[in-house]
Every structure is written in structure tokens, then in C-alpha cells.
């Protein structure tokens, strides 16, 4: 006779960051993963709808679960933010098209800015929400640091030669990082109410000016 369930050890982050170990059947584990996914999807959907400070009750209602289930799934809001951050990071990786560093500068510039603009539009809801929560969220602060590191790495991969040969490589890299940041994009698009095409042109114009100075 075959066993209906397999017992699996699971470790999740509980309140206060403590790691708690559970032993669950494979059926319960699958249901738990499905529930967590529903909650993250609901959180993402609310952010896309412009709800930058969704409450636990709003997220739970959107996910079709109770607030008790939400907290038992993630422990606290930092746990939920961590899972939601992972969702946006995975999406950004999927959208990215690396730029061939051997192409002429103009080709690299156009391709980089086109790719970056698409990705900034995609993560705009997360970036706006992060600007609200980040000062009090260690999870979002850590994600910001990782995002900046990835951005600088991508710039160095695409424009390493130009950066290295600049009179002040560090200043150039900093200026490029600011130019392609979500903060710069949101300032133009959200605060100044500029259209997507205009924001993309400003990014390309500024990067060209910096890289050919």
C-alpha cells in the first residue's frame, strides 16, 4: 500500500525574523504554497491599482483569505514584503535583455535605454510603494541596495569601456545610475506628468551626453 502523503520539513520566517521549522505533509505544503502565491498576487494587484499602503485586511480580501491566514502564511508585514519583493525581482530578470558590449556605442545606448524604460514601467508600482514604506522597512532597504548594485553592474557591463576611460569614472557611473533610476523615471512620469516616450527620450539624451562628454 502506497503512502498518501510524504512528510516534508519546512522552515519559514516568523514574527521578529525568527526561523521556525515545521513538518508538513506534501498536500498541506502545496496548499500553503498556493495560498502564499494568492496573497502575493493580491498584494501586487493592489499596488498596480495604485493602492500604495494596502492594509492586511485589503490584501486578504483581494486574495480571498482571512487575515489570520495571511499572518500565519507570512508572520508579519516584513515577511509579506519579502515575498512581494521577490516577485518584482523575478519579473525584472525575465524582462531584461542584456546589451552586447561589443556593439557600437550608439547601438548599445539605444538598446539599453529601450530595455531600461520597459522595465521601469513594469516595476513603477513597486517603486512608488517602496518610497512610502522603505524608511521603516529593513526588507525594502536591503532590496534597494541590491537593486542599485544590479543597476550599476548592468551599466558597467554595457558601457565599461567608456566609464573606465572617463576623467572621473566613479562620478560618471554615479551620474548614469541616477539617470536610469526609478526615482528619476517617477519624477518625470508621475510628478511632471510626462509621457512614456518623453521619459525614454530624456534618459537616452542624458546618457548620450554623459557618455560622449
Biotite code that builds the C-alpha atoms (Angstrom):
import biotite.structure as struc

atoms = struc.array([
    struc.Atom([0.000, 0.000, 0.000], chain_id="A", res_id=1, res_name="UNK", atom_name="CA", element="C"),
    struc.Atom([1.405, 3.373, -1.033], chain_id="A", res_id=2, res_name="UNK", atom_name="CA", element="C"),
    struc.Atom([1.572, 6.269, 1.396], chain_id="A", res_id=3, res_name="UNK", atom_name="CA", element="C"),
    struc.Atom([-0.823, 9.052, 0.541], chain_id="A", res_id=4, res_name="UNK", atom_name="CA", element="C"),
    struc.Atom([1.390, 11.779, 1.994], chain_id="A", res_id=5, res_name="UNK", atom_name="CA", element="C"),
    struc.Atom([5.093, 12.440, 2.303], chain_id="A", res_id=6, res_name="UNK", atom_name="CA", element="C"),
    struc.Atom([6.309, 14.311, 5.375], chain_id="A", res_id=7, res_name="UNK", atom_name="CA", element="C"),
    struc.Atom([8.479, 17.285, 4.458], chain_id="A", res_id=8, res_name="UNK", atom_name="CA", element="C"),
    struc.Atom([10.444, 19.665, 6.688], chain_id="A", res_id=9, res_name="UNK", atom_name="CA", element="C"),
    struc.Atom([9.737, 23.330, 6.054], chain_id="A", res_id=10, res_name="UNK", atom_name="CA", element="C"),
    struc.Atom([11.461, 26.385, 7.512], chain_id="A", res_id=11, res_name="UNK", atom_name="CA", element="C"),
    struc.Atom([9.760, 29.790, 7.295], chain_id="A", res_id=12, res_name="UNK", atom_name="CA", element="C"),
    struc.Atom([10.413, 33.194, 8.783], chain_id="A", res_id=13, res_name="UNK", atom_name="CA", element="C"),
    struc.Atom([8.118, 34.014, 11.677], chain_id="A", res_id=14, res_name="UNK", atom_name="CA", element="C"),
    struc.Atom([7.487, 37.139, 13.696], chain_id="A", res_id=15, res_name="UNK", atom_name="CA", element="C"),
    struc.Atom([10.595, 39.075, 14.630], chain_id="A", res_id=16, res_name="UNK", atom_name="CA", element="C"),
    struc.Atom([12.623, 37.334, 11.937], chain_id="A", res_id=17, res_name="UNK", atom_name="CA", element="C"),
    struc.Atom([12.903, 34.046, 13.846], chain_id="A", res_id=18, res_name="UNK", atom_name="CA", element="C"),
    struc.Atom([13.183, 30.953, 11.670], chain_id="A", res_id=19, res_name="UNK", atom_name="CA", element="C"),
    struc.Atom([10.544, 28.384, 12.595], chain_id="A", res_id=20, res_name="UNK", atom_name="CA", element="C"),
    struc.Atom([10.653, 24.788, 11.371], chain_id="A", res_id=21, res_name="UNK", atom_name="CA", element="C"),
    struc.Atom([7.517, 22.817, 10.563], chain_id="A", res_id=22, res_name="UNK", atom_name="CA", element="C"),
    struc.Atom([6.878, 19.302, 9.341], chain_id="A", res_id=23, res_name="UNK", atom_name="CA", element="C"),
    struc.Atom([4.011, 19.078, 6.896], chain_id="A", res_id=24, res_name="UNK", atom_name="CA", element="C"),
    struc.Atom([2.504, 16.559, 4.545], chain_id="A", res_id=25, res_name="UNK", atom_name="CA", element="C"),
    struc.Atom([3.074, 17.230, 0.871], chain_id="A", res_id=26, res_name="UNK", atom_name="CA", element="C"),
    struc.Atom([-0.623, 18.073, 0.455], chain_id="A", res_id=27, res_name="UNK", atom_name="CA", element="C"),
    struc.Atom([-0.554, 20.704, 3.174], chain_id="A", res_id=28, res_name="UNK", atom_name="CA", element="C"),
    struc.Atom([2.694, 22.084, 1.800], chain_id="A", res_id=29, res_name="UNK", atom_name="CA", element="C"),
    struc.Atom([1.209, 22.506, -1.673], chain_id="A", res_id=30, res_name="UNK", atom_name="CA", element="C"),
    struc.Atom([-1.845, 24.239, -0.244], chain_id="A", res_id=31, res_name="UNK", atom_name="CA", element="C"),
    struc.Atom([0.383, 26.543, 1.777], chain_id="A", res_id=32, res_name="UNK", atom_name="CA", element="C"),
    struc.Atom([2.444, 27.471, -1.277], chain_id="A", res_id=33, res_name="UNK", atom_name="CA", element="C"),
    struc.Atom([-0.731, 28.099, -3.270], chain_id="A", res_id=34, res_name="UNK", atom_name="CA", element="C"),
    struc.Atom([-2.137, 30.313, -0.511], chain_id="A", res_id=35, res_name="UNK", atom_name="CA", element="C"),
    struc.Atom([1.082, 32.308, -0.249], chain_id="A", res_id=36, res_name="UNK", atom_name="CA", element="C"),
    struc.Atom([1.049, 32.804, -4.013], chain_id="A", res_id=37, res_name="UNK", atom_name="CA", element="C"),
    struc.Atom([-2.555, 34.048, -3.892], chain_id="A", res_id=38, res_name="UNK", atom_name="CA", element="C"),
    struc.Atom([-1.665, 36.562, -1.197], chain_id="A", res_id=39, res_name="UNK", atom_name="CA", element="C"),
    struc.Atom([1.396, 37.868, -3.056], chain_id="A", res_id=40, res_name="UNK", atom_name="CA", element="C"),
    struc.Atom([-0.637, 38.159, -6.270], chain_id="A", res_id=41, res_name="UNK", atom_name="CA", element="C"),
    struc.Atom([-3.281, 40.126, -4.366], chain_id="A", res_id=42, res_name="UNK", atom_name="CA", element="C"),
    struc.Atom([-0.645, 42.445, -2.898], chain_id="A", res_id=43, res_name="UNK", atom_name="CA", element="C"),
    struc.Atom([0.860, 43.031, -6.352], chain_id="A", res_id=44, res_name="UNK", atom_name="CA", element="C"),
    struc.Atom([-2.582, 43.683, -7.866], chain_id="A", res_id=45, res_name="UNK", atom_name="CA", element="C"),
    struc.Atom([-3.364, 46.320, -5.235], chain_id="A", res_id=46, res_name="UNK", atom_name="CA", element="C"),
    struc.Atom([-0.044, 48.059, -5.896], chain_id="A", res_id=47, res_name="UNK", atom_name="CA", element="C"),
    struc.Atom([-0.783, 48.036, -9.632], chain_id="A", res_id=48, res_name="UNK", atom_name="CA", element="C"),
    struc.Atom([-4.156, 49.612, -8.834], chain_id="A", res_id=49, res_name="UNK", atom_name="CA", element="C"),
    struc.Atom([-2.372, 52.475, -7.096], chain_id="A", res_id=50, res_name="UNK", atom_name="CA", element="C"),
    struc.Atom([-3.041, 51.381, -3.507], chain_id="A", res_id=51, res_name="UNK", atom_name="CA", element="C"),
    struc.Atom([0.401, 52.171, -2.090], chain_id="A", res_id=52, res_name="UNK", atom_name="CA", element="C"),
    struc.Atom([-0.439, 51.363, 1.545], chain_id="A", res_id=53, res_name="UNK", atom_name="CA", element="C"),
    struc.Atom([-2.717, 48.321, 1.361], chain_id="A", res_id=54, res_name="UNK", atom_name="CA", element="C"),
    struc.Atom([-3.809, 47.019, 4.744], chain_id="A", res_id=55, res_name="UNK", atom_name="CA", element="C"),
    struc.Atom([-3.702, 43.375, 5.738], chain_id="A", res_id=56, res_name="UNK", atom_name="CA", element="C"),
    struc.Atom([-7.499, 43.314, 5.508], chain_id="A", res_id=57, res_name="UNK", atom_name="CA", element="C"),
    struc.Atom([-7.441, 44.687, 1.945], chain_id="A", res_id=58, res_name="UNK", atom_name="CA", element="C"),
    struc.Atom([-4.814, 42.187, 0.836], chain_id="A", res_id=59, res_name="UNK", atom_name="CA", element="C"),
    struc.Atom([-6.607, 39.273, 2.479], chain_id="A", res_id=60, res_name="UNK", atom_name="CA", element="C"),
    struc.Atom([-9.942, 40.261, 0.934], chain_id="A", res_id=61, res_name="UNK", atom_name="CA", element="C"),
    struc.Atom([-8.369, 40.543, -2.527], chain_id="A", res_id=62, res_name="UNK", atom_name="CA", element="C"),
    struc.Atom([-6.722, 37.130, -2.072], chain_id="A", res_id=63, res_name="UNK", atom_name="CA", element="C"),
    struc.Atom([-9.930, 35.531, -0.824], chain_id="A", res_id=64, res_name="UNK", atom_name="CA", element="C"),
    struc.Atom([-8.448, 34.501, 2.518], chain_id="A", res_id=65, res_name="UNK", atom_name="CA", element="C"),
    struc.Atom([-8.764, 35.625, 6.131], chain_id="A", res_id=66, res_name="UNK", atom_name="CA", element="C"),
    struc.Atom([-6.313, 37.989, 7.786], chain_id="A", res_id=67, res_name="UNK", atom_name="CA", element="C"),
    struc.Atom([-5.470, 35.125, 10.135], chain_id="A", res_id=68, res_name="UNK", atom_name="CA", element="C"),
    struc.Atom([-4.403, 33.045, 7.128], chain_id="A", res_id=69, res_name="UNK", atom_name="CA", element="C"),
    struc.Atom([-2.335, 35.960, 5.830], chain_id="A", res_id=70, res_name="UNK", atom_name="CA", element="C"),
    struc.Atom([-0.414, 36.289, 9.087], chain_id="A", res_id=71, res_name="UNK", atom_name="CA", element="C"),
    struc.Atom([0.003, 32.537, 9.524], chain_id="A", res_id=72, res_name="UNK", atom_name="CA", element="C"),
    struc.Atom([1.442, 32.401, 5.993], chain_id="A", res_id=73, res_name="UNK", atom_name="CA", element="C"),
    struc.Atom([3.930, 35.268, 6.334], chain_id="A", res_id=74, res_name="UNK", atom_name="CA", element="C"),
    struc.Atom([4.319, 36.006, 10.049], chain_id="A", res_id=75, res_name="UNK", atom_name="CA", element="C"),
    struc.Atom([4.305, 39.786, 9.670], chain_id="A", res_id=76, res_name="UNK", atom_name="CA", element="C"),
    struc.Atom([4.264, 42.522, 7.034], chain_id="A", res_id=77, res_name="UNK", atom_name="CA", element="C"),
    struc.Atom([8.021, 42.279, 6.517], chain_id="A", res_id=78, res_name="UNK", atom_name="CA", element="C"),
    struc.Atom([7.561, 38.629, 5.590], chain_id="A", res_id=79, res_name="UNK", atom_name="CA", element="C"),
    struc.Atom([4.931, 39.562, 3.015], chain_id="A", res_id=80, res_name="UNK", atom_name="CA", element="C"),
    struc.Atom([7.068, 42.411, 1.674], chain_id="A", res_id=81, res_name="UNK", atom_name="CA", element="C"),
    struc.Atom([9.974, 39.999, 1.256], chain_id="A", res_id=82, res_name="UNK", atom_name="CA", element="C"),
    struc.Atom([7.851, 37.668, -0.879], chain_id="A", res_id=83, res_name="UNK", atom_name="CA", element="C"),
    struc.Atom([6.436, 40.560, -2.914], chain_id="A", res_id=84, res_name="UNK", atom_name="CA", element="C"),
    struc.Atom([9.923, 41.976, -3.498], chain_id="A", res_id=85, res_name="UNK", atom_name="CA", element="C"),
    struc.Atom([10.980, 38.560, -4.814], chain_id="A", res_id=86, res_name="UNK", atom_name="CA", element="C"),
    struc.Atom([8.044, 38.637, -7.254], chain_id="A", res_id=87, res_name="UNK", atom_name="CA", element="C"),
    struc.Atom([9.095, 42.016, -8.705], chain_id="A", res_id=88, res_name="UNK", atom_name="CA", element="C"),
    struc.Atom([12.766, 40.996, -8.844], chain_id="A", res_id=89, res_name="UNK", atom_name="CA", element="C"),
    struc.Atom([11.922, 37.813, -10.768], chain_id="A", res_id=90, res_name="UNK", atom_name="CA", element="C"),
    struc.Atom([9.742, 39.791, -13.177], chain_id="A", res_id=91, res_name="UNK", atom_name="CA", element="C"),
    struc.Atom([12.540, 42.295, -13.774], chain_id="A", res_id=92, res_name="UNK", atom_name="CA", element="C"),
    struc.Atom([15.002, 39.493, -14.545], chain_id="A", res_id=93, res_name="UNK", atom_name="CA", element="C"),
    struc.Atom([12.556, 37.979, -17.042], chain_id="A", res_id=94, res_name="UNK", atom_name="CA", element="C"),
    struc.Atom([12.095, 41.318, -18.810], chain_id="A", res_id=95, res_name="UNK", atom_name="CA", element="C"),
    struc.Atom([15.786, 42.154, -19.071], chain_id="A", res_id=96, res_name="UNK", atom_name="CA", element="C"),
    struc.Atom([17.553, 41.852, -22.426], chain_id="A", res_id=97, res_name="UNK", atom_name="CA", element="C"),
    struc.Atom([21.337, 42.118, -21.912], chain_id="A", res_id=98, res_name="UNK", atom_name="CA", element="C"),
    struc.Atom([23.180, 44.530, -24.202], chain_id="A", res_id=99, res_name="UNK", atom_name="CA", element="C"),
    struc.Atom([26.104, 43.210, -26.240], chain_id="A", res_id=100, res_name="UNK", atom_name="CA", element="C"),
    struc.Atom([29.132, 45.242, -25.036], chain_id="A", res_id=101, res_name="UNK", atom_name="CA", element="C"),
    struc.Atom([30.829, 44.813, -28.423], chain_id="A", res_id=102, res_name="UNK", atom_name="CA", element="C"),
    struc.Atom([28.224, 46.824, -30.323], chain_id="A", res_id=103, res_name="UNK", atom_name="CA", element="C"),
    struc.Atom([28.926, 50.454, -31.291], chain_id="A", res_id=104, res_name="UNK", atom_name="CA", element="C"),
    struc.Atom([28.143, 52.945, -28.532], chain_id="A", res_id=105, res_name="UNK", atom_name="CA", element="C"),
    struc.Atom([25.029, 54.344, -30.211], chain_id="A", res_id=106, res_name="UNK", atom_name="CA", element="C"),
    struc.Atom([23.527, 50.875, -30.653], chain_id="A", res_id=107, res_name="UNK", atom_name="CA", element="C"),
    struc.Atom([24.286, 49.967, -27.044], chain_id="A", res_id=108, res_name="UNK", atom_name="CA", element="C"),
    struc.Atom([22.816, 53.241, -25.837], chain_id="A", res_id=109, res_name="UNK", atom_name="CA", element="C"),
    struc.Atom([19.544, 52.859, -27.734], chain_id="A", res_id=110, res_name="UNK", atom_name="CA", element="C"),
    struc.Atom([19.110, 49.219, -26.716], chain_id="A", res_id=111, res_name="UNK", atom_name="CA", element="C"),
    struc.Atom([19.980, 49.834, -23.081], chain_id="A", res_id=112, res_name="UNK", atom_name="CA", element="C"),
    struc.Atom([17.547, 52.752, -22.756], chain_id="A", res_id=113, res_name="UNK", atom_name="CA", element="C"),
    struc.Atom([14.750, 50.879, -24.520], chain_id="A", res_id=114, res_name="UNK", atom_name="CA", element="C"),
    struc.Atom([15.184, 47.874, -22.234], chain_id="A", res_id=115, res_name="UNK", atom_name="CA", element="C"),
    struc.Atom([15.527, 50.005, -19.123], chain_id="A", res_id=116, res_name="UNK", atom_name="CA", element="C"),
    struc.Atom([12.432, 52.070, -19.920], chain_id="A", res_id=117, res_name="UNK", atom_name="CA", element="C"),
    struc.Atom([10.257, 48.970, -20.328], chain_id="A", res_id=118, res_name="UNK", atom_name="CA", element="C"),
    struc.Atom([11.491, 47.566, -17.038], chain_id="A", res_id=119, res_name="UNK", atom_name="CA", element="C"),
    struc.Atom([10.992, 50.822, -15.149], chain_id="A", res_id=120, res_name="UNK", atom_name="CA", element="C"),
    struc.Atom([7.383, 50.953, -16.307], chain_id="A", res_id=121, res_name="UNK", atom_name="CA", element="C"),
    struc.Atom([6.933, 47.375, -15.126], chain_id="A", res_id=122, res_name="UNK", atom_name="CA", element="C"),
    struc.Atom([8.293, 47.991, -11.618], chain_id="A", res_id=123, res_name="UNK", atom_name="CA", element="C"),
    struc.Atom([6.828, 51.502, -11.240], chain_id="A", res_id=124, res_name="UNK", atom_name="CA", element="C"),
    struc.Atom([4.039, 50.393, -8.847], chain_id="A", res_id=125, res_name="UNK", atom_name="CA", element="C"),
    struc.Atom([6.574, 48.638, -6.621], chain_id="A", res_id=126, res_name="UNK", atom_name="CA", element="C"),
    struc.Atom([8.960, 51.601, -6.717], chain_id="A", res_id=127, res_name="UNK", atom_name="CA", element="C"),
    struc.Atom([6.232, 54.057, -5.719], chain_id="A", res_id=128, res_name="UNK", atom_name="CA", element="C"),
    struc.Atom([5.067, 51.825, -2.869], chain_id="A", res_id=129, res_name="UNK", atom_name="CA", element="C"),
    struc.Atom([8.654, 51.298, -1.706], chain_id="A", res_id=130, res_name="UNK", atom_name="CA", element="C"),
    struc.Atom([9.164, 55.064, -1.467], chain_id="A", res_id=131, res_name="UNK", atom_name="CA", element="C"),
    struc.Atom([6.358, 55.095, 1.112], chain_id="A", res_id=132, res_name="UNK", atom_name="CA", element="C"),
    struc.Atom([7.397, 52.066, 3.180], chain_id="A", res_id=133, res_name="UNK", atom_name="CA", element="C"),
    struc.Atom([11.184, 51.951, 2.750], chain_id="A", res_id=134, res_name="UNK", atom_name="CA", element="C"),
    struc.Atom([12.206, 54.304, 5.616], chain_id="A", res_id=135, res_name="UNK", atom_name="CA", element="C"),
    struc.Atom([10.754, 51.863, 8.171], chain_id="A", res_id=136, res_name="UNK", atom_name="CA", element="C"),
    struc.Atom([11.313, 48.569, 6.339], chain_id="A", res_id=137, res_name="UNK", atom_name="CA", element="C"),
    struc.Atom([14.644, 46.703, 6.581], chain_id="A", res_id=138, res_name="UNK", atom_name="CA", element="C"),
    struc.Atom([13.425, 44.368, 3.812], chain_id="A", res_id=139, res_name="UNK", atom_name="CA", element="C"),
    struc.Atom([12.845, 47.230, 1.381], chain_id="A", res_id=140, res_name="UNK", atom_name="CA", element="C"),
    struc.Atom([16.079, 48.959, 2.381], chain_id="A", res_id=141, res_name="UNK", atom_name="CA", element="C"),
    struc.Atom([18.018, 45.781, 1.607], chain_id="A", res_id=142, res_name="UNK", atom_name="CA", element="C"),
    struc.Atom([16.184, 45.400, -1.695], chain_id="A", res_id=143, res_name="UNK", atom_name="CA", element="C"),
    struc.Atom([17.034, 48.987, -2.639], chain_id="A", res_id=144, res_name="UNK", atom_name="CA", element="C"),
    struc.Atom([20.718, 48.274, -2.037], chain_id="A", res_id=145, res_name="UNK", atom_name="CA", element="C"),
    struc.Atom([20.551, 45.116, -4.180], chain_id="A", res_id=146, res_name="UNK", atom_name="CA", element="C"),
    struc.Atom([18.702, 46.958, -6.943], chain_id="A", res_id=147, res_name="UNK", atom_name="CA", element="C"),
    struc.Atom([21.311, 49.728, -7.045], chain_id="A", res_id=148, res_name="UNK", atom_name="CA", element="C"),
    struc.Atom([24.094, 47.148, -7.206], chain_id="A", res_id=149, res_name="UNK", atom_name="CA", element="C"),
    struc.Atom([22.375, 45.369, -10.119], chain_id="A", res_id=150, res_name="UNK", atom_name="CA", element="C"),
    struc.Atom([21.851, 48.664, -11.937], chain_id="A", res_id=151, res_name="UNK", atom_name="CA", element="C"),
    struc.Atom([25.497, 49.665, -11.616], chain_id="A", res_id=152, res_name="UNK", atom_name="CA", element="C"),
    struc.Atom([26.609, 46.207, -12.750], chain_id="A", res_id=153, res_name="UNK", atom_name="CA", element="C"),
    struc.Atom([24.397, 46.428, -15.846], chain_id="A", res_id=154, res_name="UNK", atom_name="CA", element="C"),
    struc.Atom([25.803, 49.871, -16.670], chain_id="A", res_id=155, res_name="UNK", atom_name="CA", element="C"),
    struc.Atom([29.368, 48.633, -16.294], chain_id="A", res_id=156, res_name="UNK", atom_name="CA", element="C"),
    struc.Atom([28.650, 45.595, -18.462], chain_id="A", res_id=157, res_name="UNK", atom_name="CA", element="C"),
    struc.Atom([27.204, 47.732, -21.261], chain_id="A", res_id=158, res_name="UNK", atom_name="CA", element="C"),
    struc.Atom([29.459, 50.803, -21.029], chain_id="A", res_id=159, res_name="UNK", atom_name="CA", element="C"),
    struc.Atom([32.531, 49.579, -19.182], chain_id="A", res_id=160, res_name="UNK", atom_name="CA", element="C"),
    struc.Atom([34.969, 50.956, -21.747], chain_id="A", res_id=161, res_name="UNK", atom_name="CA", element="C"),
    struc.Atom([33.510, 54.448, -21.711], chain_id="A", res_id=162, res_name="UNK", atom_name="CA", element="C"),
    struc.Atom([33.307, 54.501, -17.911], chain_id="A", res_id=163, res_name="UNK", atom_name="CA", element="C"),
    struc.Atom([36.879, 53.281, -17.453], chain_id="A", res_id=164, res_name="UNK", atom_name="CA", element="C"),
    struc.Atom([38.293, 55.873, -19.862], chain_id="A", res_id=165, res_name="UNK", atom_name="CA", element="C"),
    struc.Atom([36.386, 58.811, -18.349], chain_id="A", res_id=166, res_name="UNK", atom_name="CA", element="C"),
    struc.Atom([38.254, 61.547, -16.491], chain_id="A", res_id=167, res_name="UNK", atom_name="CA", element="C"),
    struc.Atom([36.319, 60.564, -13.346], chain_id="A", res_id=168, res_name="UNK", atom_name="CA", element="C"),
    struc.Atom([34.929, 57.017, -13.750], chain_id="A", res_id=169, res_name="UNK", atom_name="CA", element="C"),
    struc.Atom([33.212, 56.960, -10.355], chain_id="A", res_id=170, res_name="UNK", atom_name="CA", element="C"),
    struc.Atom([31.414, 60.252, -10.976], chain_id="A", res_id=171, res_name="UNK", atom_name="CA", element="C"),
    struc.Atom([30.299, 59.077, -14.424], chain_id="A", res_id=172, res_name="UNK", atom_name="CA", element="C"),
    struc.Atom([28.953, 55.800, -13.040], chain_id="A", res_id=173, res_name="UNK", atom_name="CA", element="C"),
    struc.Atom([27.091, 57.689, -10.311], chain_id="A", res_id=174, res_name="UNK", atom_name="CA", element="C"),
    struc.Atom([25.592, 60.096, -12.862], chain_id="A", res_id=175, res_name="UNK", atom_name="CA", element="C"),
    struc.Atom([24.485, 57.224, -15.105], chain_id="A", res_id=176, res_name="UNK", atom_name="CA", element="C"),
    struc.Atom([22.974, 55.404, -12.122], chain_id="A", res_id=177, res_name="UNK", atom_name="CA", element="C"),
    struc.Atom([20.882, 58.448, -11.245], chain_id="A", res_id=178, res_name="UNK", atom_name="CA", element="C"),
    struc.Atom([19.810, 58.892, -14.871], chain_id="A", res_id=179, res_name="UNK", atom_name="CA", element="C"),
    struc.Atom([18.388, 55.357, -15.176], chain_id="A", res_id=180, res_name="UNK", atom_name="CA", element="C"),
    struc.Atom([16.966, 55.165, -11.649], chain_id="A", res_id=181, res_name="UNK", atom_name="CA", element="C"),
    struc.Atom([13.318, 54.572, -10.819], chain_id="A", res_id=182, res_name="UNK", atom_name="CA", element="C"),
    struc.Atom([13.382, 57.850, -8.866], chain_id="A", res_id=183, res_name="UNK", atom_name="CA", element="C"),
    struc.Atom([14.321, 59.825, -11.991], chain_id="A", res_id=184, res_name="UNK", atom_name="CA", element="C"),
    struc.Atom([11.714, 57.986, -14.060], chain_id="A", res_id=185, res_name="UNK", atom_name="CA", element="C"),
    struc.Atom([8.962, 58.553, -11.482], chain_id="A", res_id=186, res_name="UNK", atom_name="CA", element="C"),
    struc.Atom([9.866, 62.235, -11.179], chain_id="A", res_id=187, res_name="UNK", atom_name="CA", element="C"),
    struc.Atom([9.357, 62.715, -14.908], chain_id="A", res_id=188, res_name="UNK", atom_name="CA", element="C"),
    struc.Atom([6.428, 60.362, -15.421], chain_id="A", res_id=189, res_name="UNK", atom_name="CA", element="C"),
    struc.Atom([4.461, 60.787, -12.194], chain_id="A", res_id=190, res_name="UNK", atom_name="CA", element="C"),
    struc.Atom([5.406, 64.189, -10.788], chain_id="A", res_id=191, res_name="UNK", atom_name="CA", element="C"),
    struc.Atom([5.869, 66.084, -14.057], chain_id="A", res_id=192, res_name="UNK", atom_name="CA", element="C"),
    struc.Atom([3.184, 64.058, -15.848], chain_id="A", res_id=193, res_name="UNK", atom_name="CA", element="C"),
    struc.Atom([5.377, 63.322, -18.856], chain_id="A", res_id=194, res_name="UNK", atom_name="CA", element="C"),
    struc.Atom([4.512, 60.585, -21.353], chain_id="A", res_id=195, res_name="UNK", atom_name="CA", element="C"),
    struc.Atom([6.455, 57.333, -21.635], chain_id="A", res_id=196, res_name="UNK", atom_name="CA", element="C"),
    struc.Atom([8.135, 58.328, -24.916], chain_id="A", res_id=197, res_name="UNK", atom_name="CA", element="C"),
    struc.Atom([9.305, 61.638, -23.453], chain_id="A", res_id=198, res_name="UNK", atom_name="CA", element="C"),
    struc.Atom([10.761, 59.946, -20.362], chain_id="A", res_id=199, res_name="UNK", atom_name="CA", element="C"),
    struc.Atom([12.618, 57.463, -22.565], chain_id="A", res_id=200, res_name="UNK", atom_name="CA", element="C"),
    struc.Atom([13.999, 60.286, -24.735], chain_id="A", res_id=201, res_name="UNK", atom_name="CA", element="C"),
    struc.Atom([15.215, 62.193, -21.678], chain_id="A", res_id=202, res_name="UNK", atom_name="CA", element="C"),
    struc.Atom([17.013, 59.094, -20.416], chain_id="A", res_id=203, res_name="UNK", atom_name="CA", element="C"),
    struc.Atom([18.658, 58.494, -23.787], chain_id="A", res_id=204, res_name="UNK", atom_name="CA", element="C"),
    struc.Atom([19.591, 62.172, -24.217], chain_id="A", res_id=205, res_name="UNK", atom_name="CA", element="C"),
    struc.Atom([21.170, 62.395, -20.759], chain_id="A", res_id=206, res_name="UNK", atom_name="CA", element="C"),
    struc.Atom([23.094, 59.141, -21.102], chain_id="A", res_id=207, res_name="UNK", atom_name="CA", element="C"),
    struc.Atom([24.408, 60.143, -24.534], chain_id="A", res_id=208, res_name="UNK", atom_name="CA", element="C"),
    struc.Atom([25.539, 63.499, -23.147], chain_id="A", res_id=209, res_name="UNK", atom_name="CA", element="C"),
    struc.Atom([27.334, 61.833, -20.246], chain_id="A", res_id=210, res_name="UNK", atom_name="CA", element="C"),
    struc.Atom([28.987, 59.072, -22.265], chain_id="A", res_id=211, res_name="UNK", atom_name="CA", element="C"),
    struc.Atom([30.228, 61.332, -25.071], chain_id="A", res_id=212, res_name="UNK", atom_name="CA", element="C"),
    struc.Atom([31.313, 64.309, -22.971], chain_id="A", res_id=213, res_name="UNK", atom_name="CA", element="C"),
])
